[in-house]
Structures are given as structure tokens and as C-alpha cells.
Amino acid sequence: MALARYRRSEGGMNYWPGFVDALSTLILGIIFLLTVFVVVQFYLQQEVAGKDTALQQLNAQIAQLTDLLSMEKTGKADLEDQIAQLRASLATAQSDRDKFKGVADGIGAGAAAAQGKIGELTGQLDSQKQITARALAQVEVLNQQIAAFRRQLAALEQALDSSEKKNADSQSRIGELGQRLNLALAHRVQELSRYRSDFFGKLRDILGNRPDVRIVGDRFVLQSELFFDTGKADLKPDAQAELDKVGAALVELEKQIPANIAWVLRVDGHTDVRPITGGQFKSNWDLSAARAIAVVQYLVAKGVSPQRLVAAGFGEFQPIDTGTTEEAYRRNRRIEFKLTER
């Protein structure tokens, strides 16, 4: 009957090229979306990094300006002290001049000497006035520099506020994109979980309620004795009939799952802990991998897309029963089907 179905399929239309084109278009679309997301995230990270660098430079400039302002304030205080001292000296000189004028008026004999002293004091007073004028000019220059520094500091603070606002906007956009991506991924996982439940239910109906077939979590577990003889990786004839049913269910599942969901059926091979002695396989790892590959190749031959299948061998390193009885060994020798994301 299988040969007859094969001949009838040769006379019908070949859907395989169309399916490959659709799958290639799907993959290119997903790659394009991932590329756009990566480019956007890279651009936003570059922008945030640039803003952080500019912020550090602005902080350094503010620190320098603060130091300069402190130095200028100190210099201004020193000049004001000098002016106060000069004014005190000027008051003292004026007092001495008045004193000598009184002495000159009262004593005629010492008028010439007093007049000379007055001239000397007047010269000193003029010199002190010039020094005071220069000091006042320096104070005015310092005041102008301080005002310029304050204007520059205000401009830097404004630029800093603008940079912090842009940085906050960028962080908000990155968070929004991440949240949208997480929601999309969660939706995909929920959809895949629903199809996984439907698929496992169909497998249970197809294979029947048998003690050597069970569902454990998100995996469909079948004992290796259903498919292989001890120490072998060649499918038994009666196992091929069972796998035909599994392959038909997978082909039907491919039609039901939307094309935008990236999924695969992982076929896992497991053995018990007892080492292999002799034969074509060097280790339990080789045997488990060969059995998983044999199942995958048979499903591909039955029309399942190879892009939807993964073969994995775990050897004896993932036991479900840690006992050392024959029953524990039998439970650990198994083939698992797991419908998962690619």
C-alpha cells in the first residue's frame, strides 16, 4: 500500500518547491526583522554612550570653572584687603599733613621744613592714589571675569540638562522596544505550547494508551525497545509502522502552525548507564545519537521537513530513574520527542 501511495504521489502536483520558497521567504523576513532590531539597539547604545561621554566632559569643565572661580574670589579678597590698607595709609598721611600744616602756621622758623614735609607727604598721597586706582581697575576686571564665568557656567548647566533629557528619552525608547520584544516572544511561546499540547494529544491517540508511551512535562517519551533491538540503531519493522503515524501527524502539524513561528521537533536518544562492550558503537553516547538520527531520517523520508527536525544524543547522562534495577535501566533507555523553539 505504501508503494501505491508513492506512485500516486508521483502523478500529482509537487508542492515541495513552493514550500521551500515559502520557508526561505519566512527565514529572510525573520532575519530582516532581527537585523533591524540589532541596528536600532546598536544605534541607541551608541547614542547613549556618546551622551555619557559628553556628560563627563561637561562635569570636568564645570569642576575646572569652579576652581577658577574660587581662585578669582580669593584674589579679589586679597585686593580688597590691600585697598583697605591703602585707604588706612591715606587717612594717616592726610592726618599727618594736617598736623604739619598746623605746626607750620604756629612756628614760622620751621615753615620751610614743614612745607617740604607736606610736599613729600602729598607726593606719597598721590602715589597711594595711583596704586588704589590700579587696584580698583584690577577688581573691575576680576568682576567682569567672574560674570563671564557665571554666564558660561549657566550655559553648561543648560547643555547638561538637555543631555540628561535626551539620555532619559533614549533609555525609555530602549525599554519600550525590549518590552515589545518580550511580549512578542511570550506570545510565540504560548502559541507553540498550544500546538505542542495538540500534537502530543494526537500522538497519544495514534499510539494508544500503552505503558511504554508517556508524556513527561513538555516531552513525549517512548521506550527504546519499541524501535530498536538491544545495542542496535536500526529501526525494527514494527517500529516503522508506528513512526509512519508520527510522521503523518507531523506533516499535518506543519500545515497548522503559522509560518511566523520558528519551531522544531527535537528527537533525543537516551541509554542506561551500563557501558557498551564490543559492537559497532564505542560508547552509549554514539548509540543514543545514532538512534536519534535514525528516527529523524525515517521521518524525513516520510515527508517531514528536515528543517523542522533535530537529532540529539544524551547517552546515559540524563537518567529519569537513578536506580540500578532492570526496571530503572529500561526506563532510562528511551526516545523523547520535544516540540520547542528553534
Secondary structure, DSSP 8 states (H G I E B T S, - for coil): -HHHHHHHHHHS---HHHHHHHHHHHHHHHHHHHHHHHHHHHHHHHHHHHHHHHHHHHHHHHHHHHHHHHHHHHHHHHHHHHHHHHHHHHHHHHHHHHHHHHHHHH-STTHHHHHHHHHHHHHHHHHHHHHHHHHHHHHHHHHHHHHHHHHHHHHHHHHHHHHHHHHHHHHHHHHHHHHHHHHHHHHHHHHHHHHHHHHHHHHHHHH-S-TTEEEETTEEEEEGGGT--TT--S--HHHHHHHHHHHHHHHHHHHHS-TTS-EEEEEEEE--SS---SSS-SSHHHHHHHHHHHHHHHHHHTT--GGGEEEEE-TTSS-S----SHHHHHHHSEEEEEEEE-
